[in-house]
Amino acid sequence: MPFLENVVRGRGVPAARLAEVAEHYQHFGGVSPINQQNRELLAALRTEFDAHGVGLPLYWGNRNWHPMLADTLRRMRADGVRRVLGFATSAYSSYSSCRQYRDDVVAARDEVGADAPVVEKLRHFYDHPGFVQPHADAVAAALGSERRATTRIVFTAHSIPASMDATSGPDGGLYSAQLRTVAGLVSAAAAPDLGWDLVWQSRSGPPQVPWLEPDVNDHLRALAKDGVTDVVVSPIGFVSDHLEVVWDLDNEARQTAAEVGLGFARAATPGTDPRFVSMIRELVEERLHASSSGRRLAPWDASGPSCLAGCCPAPKRRPTTPAGS
């Protein structure tokens, strides 16, 4: 619960919803799987760096639980590190998936002091082949060889407030636009003959605030009514099988599919796929060598290595209603 309270602090998440999410963690030993997944990614990246002569140390800092980012910056400072290339395990543009990480770095540096290492965030990687291709191969594997014309691909990503999407990127709507781009790329590579949809999952905000819809469970019910017999659910909004994938999809969405008679398969996330690990090394080398020729599959991109000052602003918080009002 202390971890979850850090995650949702200031967001107005109802206490009942927080207790419900906390219960989900009890099915996995009361701990988030994401820390171990980060350890595995770091180990794979160390091997990748060593194999390609990238002689940089690797550090890891979290936003909401230990190792906390400020503590990691203190360790870097003690080790003599002055400049840091920061990789955020989020591929897309929005306040929650990009700007908040930048704000976290600023807050951590302020906590550490004037001699804290300078952190430069690496570019968004939503359209990098090392991210797209593992997702595409995972969809193809989940489809198998017995797929039917009545099978549909359902791509999912974390829902965010509609107002946050509307202010993502310099012109708005970049979060959902990037996800539609990735969905199209993955679909074209894995199953160009099948239809697909982009839907949302893991909403956590108060019910009176509009969030991106449709929810994956509502969408599965609608597909069953429309004659779809099987779905492959691909969580393109995520890089690893953390709790929002293994609970919200492997448990809740799978149960919904069973209730409405849909065949259900869930495509894997990149995790430590060698192509994804190599992608991180490539992003580092791009910055080290001041290269602007990084690999990408999308024909456009509005998010370079440095975000504009007004890009993806923090959402406006509603005033807290006094108890009993």
Salt bridges, closest charged atoms under 4 A:
GLU20 OE2 - ARG17 NH1 3.31
GLU23 OE2 - HIS27 NE2 2.79
GLU48 OE2 - HIS52 NE2 3.33
GLU48 OE2 - ARG281 NH2 2.84
ASP50 OD1 - ARG46 NH2 3.19
ASP71 OD1 - ARG74 NH1 2.83
ASP104 OD2 - ARG63 NE 2.51
GLU111 OE2 - ARG74 NH2 2.93
ASP115 OD1 - ARG77 NH1 2.92
GLU120 OE2 - ARG83 NE 3.01
GLU120 OE1 - ARG287 NH1 3.29
ASP127 OD2 - ARG296 NE 3.13
ASP137 OD2 - ARG275 NH1 2.61
ASP193 OD1 - ARG147 NH2 2.84
ASP197 OD2 - ARG152 NE 2.48
ASP197 OD2 - HIS219 NE2 3.01
ASP218 OD1 - ARG221 NH1 3.15
ASP230 OD2 - ARG148 NH2 2.60
ASP241 OD2 - ARG266 NH2 2.92
GLU244 OE2 - HIS158 NE2 2.77
GLU244 OE1 - HIS242 ND1 3.85
ASP250 OD1 - ARG266 NE 2.80
GLU252 OE2 - HIS24 NE2 3.81
ASP273 OD2 - ARG275 NH2 3.04
GLU282 OE1 - HIS128 NE2 3.03
GLU282 OE2 - ARG295 NH2 3.01
GLU285 OE1 - ARG281 NH1 3.08
GLU286 OE1 - ARG123 NE 2.93
ASP301 OD2 - ARG296 NH2 3.30
